[in-house]
């Protein structure tokens, strides 16, 4: 039996990682900012370590004697300062990994993090990949493609106005997608396998924006209209949807980056999920509000 530390264990990917590891008989410690949300984890026998990812001391203590570490870089779409907290978390994560000498780290990153800049939120992930590479840990980087659960951002305009906003140059260009539960399973596999210093692109079934609108519309019982949002309207539209101006600008930059074709798999190898968008949407809509 091995011992692992998991970040974001109350979130989508981290919760799957923690549950997978426990189901395989391993000890799991979850770094949790809000212990009141950790009940389901505790019922599985997960040890809870309350703390912030900006606190290197808490992280270092949790990582001592661990066999592996699942790391993420959370984002707050609504806070006024988007990059500041992420930069502090990156610094704390790197410090903790270095000082604890945890032998293996699995980092959840993104396909766009292959680029150093001009890639919106993925810029911080690129920087985190770099600094973790210098800590002495064996770093396995998982660069996920478009997460299928991101379709949830289209549910409010779909239900209220019958539209599906499109921020990409074409609504008919297909790109790979992957379900978060498969990301979590692959991360658990990586943690329990022989540690390898590598970057793995996580791909899956390709969909166009138009196909996504059809999948969501069918699940909602609505005929959705795809509405193309011009680049000049990206930031105002995202801010109107509730995002902070700084995060809206970062997301707009990412859409522009995708539009150039610069974002593509560049890892050492790739793994492909098989979960369909239909299955993910059905699962999302079945969850209690």
HUMO-V553550 format. One record per backbone hydrogen bond with DSSP energy under -1.0 kcal/mol. NH is the residue of the N-H (numbers start at 1). CO is the residue of the C=O. If there is no record, write none. Layout:
BEGIN
nh & co
NH & CO
NH & CO
END
This chain:
BEGIN
nh & co
4 & 27
5 & 68
6 & 29
7 & 70
11 & 8
15 & 11
17 & 13
18 & 14
19 & 15
20 & 16
21 & 17
22 & 18
23 & 19
24 & 20
25 & 22
26 & 21
27 & 2
29 & 4
30 & 47
31 & 6
32 & 49
37 & 34
38 & 35
42 & 38
43 & 39
44 & 41
45 & 42
46 & 41
47 & 28
49 & 30
51 & 32
55 & 52
59 & 55
60 & 56
61 & 57
62 & 58
63 & 59
64 & 60
66 & 63
67 & 3
68 & 3
69 & 104
70 & 5
71 & 106
87 & 83
88 & 84
89 & 85
90 & 86
91 & 87
92 & 88
93 & 89
94 & 90
95 & 91
96 & 92
97 & 93
98 & 94
99 & 95
100 & 96
101 & 97
105 & 138
106 & 69
107 & 140
108 & 71
109 & 142
111 & 144
113 & 110
114 & 111
115 & 112
122 & 119
123 & 120
126 & 122
127 & 123
128 & 124
129 & 125
130 & 126
131 & 127
132 & 128
133 & 129
135 & 132
138 & 103
140 & 105
141 & 198
142 & 107
143 & 200
144 & 109
145 & 202
146 & 176
148 & 178
150 & 147
151 & 148
152 & 149
153 & 150
154 & 151
155 & 152
158 & 154
159 & 155
160 & 156
161 & 157
163 & 157
164 & 225
166 & 227
175 & 207
178 & 146
183 & 179
184 & 180
185 & 181
186 & 182
187 & 183
188 & 184
189 & 185
190 & 186
191 & 187
192 & 188
193 & 189
198 & 139
198 & 196
200 & 141
201 & 269
202 & 143
203 & 271
207 & 175
210 & 171
212 & 208
213 & 209
214 & 210
215 & 211
216 & 212
217 & 213
218 & 214
219 & 215
220 & 216
221 & 217
222 & 217
225 & 162
227 & 164
229 & 166
233 & 230
234 & 231
237 & 233
238 & 234
239 & 235
240 & 236
241 & 237
242 & 239
243 & 238
244 & 77
248 & 244
249 & 245
250 & 246
251 & 247
252 & 248
253 & 249
254 & 250
255 & 251
256 & 252
257 & 253
258 & 254
259 & 255
261 & 258
268 & 199
269 & 199
271 & 201
273 & 203
280 & 276
281 & 277
282 & 278
283 & 279
284 & 280
285 & 281
286 & 282
END
